Amino acid sequence: MKQVTIQTASKTYDVNIGVEITNEIVSFIEKSFPDVSKLWLIADEAVYNLHGQTFSEDLGQSFDVTIYQAPKGEKAKNFATYEEAITHGLKHHVDRKSIVIAFGGGAIGDLAGFIASTYMRGIPFISVPTTILAHDSAVGGKVAINHPLGKNMVGQFYQPEGVFFDLNYFSSLSNTEILSGFAEVIKHAFLSDHHFLQNLMHSFRSPAKLDESFLTDCLIKGIQVKGDIVSKDERESNIRAFLNFGHTYGHAVESASGYGNRTHGESVMIGMVYALYLSKRYCNLSFDMESFIGWIKSLGYDLKVPSTIGFEALYEGMKRDKKSLNGNPVFVLLKDIGEPVLTDVTENDLKQADAYIRKL
């Protein structure tokens, strides 16, 4: 098992990566929370159908477990599901000595973490991500649900007690889900260095052929990039905003498409291409866009923005982005690979970048 330690102002915890690590989770809880009263497993219903029965039974040998199954993916991150989950917890006597276990992808991690942060004013939670995408969302303590007018608009910063990646769960991921996850790995490479990005472009040739050691290495590198930034700025007062590279336009596309109708990772990939175009224009970024776009298309990323979603709708979404100031979008752009910068971008230039995306 590999470990990456995340240090923030409020908490230090480990991200554990390995195979068949349920026993590690049990040992961690027994050691860290000897008087735990109940485990509240909050799971993606699709993931639970695949892996949850065995996982919950294994936990049940050592603890009292109650299970709440949420809708699949982003459809779980709404007020109705949040209220239903809280009701479940109250009816099943989840108390302040209970622990939430987030079991699923990034959406469930966001939902379960937000539930844990607000239930009885906050109880501990442990993240057990089952997707590659969640290597980003499971680290750093951002927990939230969506509002119809914007993604992750209702939430807070609330760190987990620990994160446990079992690589066995990744075997059931579709190519679409793998690509969604690797978009965040690629984002971390853009924020890191040329070598990380070039290694990805050389080694990652198909979502259908993933080497376990390569995947583990990518997860560790991505988590380290994020962990380093979060350790310096836990509550996104400055540099943590860099982790939103690709997300301003990407979130707008995802929201306008309808949550769950387009993967988060593919939306972010579109947003990164959009931001790279602006980076060349605003920051004189020297980067071979043609080769990069050819590579991501060969992997299977769909960069098309439907004609039914106009620029004005996306612009309204970008203005609601959490980085915006006085309703004006602020973008994470790159002066170079590993050199992000926050930049004000004019509406006209945003429109030109949108036109560029629609021609791809």
Secondary structure as GFF3:
##gff-version 3
##sequence-region A 1 360
A	DSSP	beta_strand	2	7	.	.	.	ID=ss1
A	DSSP	beta_strand	12	18	.	.	.	ID=ss2
A	DSSP	alpha_helix	22	32	.	.	.	ID=ss3
A	DSSP	beta_strand	39	44	.	.	.	ID=ss4
A	DSSP	alpha_helix	45	47	.	.	.	ID=ss5
A	DSSP	pi_helix	48	52	.	.	.	ID=ss6
A	DSSP	alpha_helix	53	60	.	.	.	ID=ss7
A	DSSP	beta_strand	65	70	.	.	.	ID=ss8
A	DSSP	three_ten_helix	73	76	.	.	.	ID=ss9
A	DSSP	alpha_helix	79	91	.	.	.	ID=ss10
A	DSSP	beta_strand	99	104	.	.	.	ID=ss11
A	DSSP	alpha_helix	106	118	.	.	.	ID=ss12
A	DSSP	three_ten_helix	119	121	.	.	.	ID=ss13
A	DSSP	beta_strand	125	129	.	.	.	ID=ss14
A	DSSP	alpha_helix	134	137	.	.	.	ID=ss15
A	DSSP	beta_strand	142	147	.	.	.	ID=ss16
A	DSSP	beta_strand	150	157	.	.	.	ID=ss17
A	DSSP	beta_strand	162	166	.	.	.	ID=ss18
A	DSSP	three_ten_helix	167	172	.	.	.	ID=ss19
A	DSSP	alpha_helix	175	190	.	.	.	ID=ss20
A	DSSP	alpha_helix	194	203	.	.	.	ID=ss21
A	DSSP	alpha_helix	212	232	.	.	.	ID=ss22
A	DSSP	three_ten_helix	239	244	.	.	.	ID=ss23
A	DSSP	alpha_helix	247	257	.	.	.	ID=ss24
A	DSSP	alpha_helix	264	283	.	.	.	ID=ss25
A	DSSP	alpha_helix	289	299	.	.	.	ID=ss26
A	DSSP	alpha_helix	311	319	.	.	.	ID=ss27
A	DSSP	beta_strand	330	336	.	.	.	ID=ss28
A	DSSP	beta_strand	339	344	.	.	.	ID=ss29
A	DSSP	alpha_helix	347	359	.	.	.	ID=ss30
###
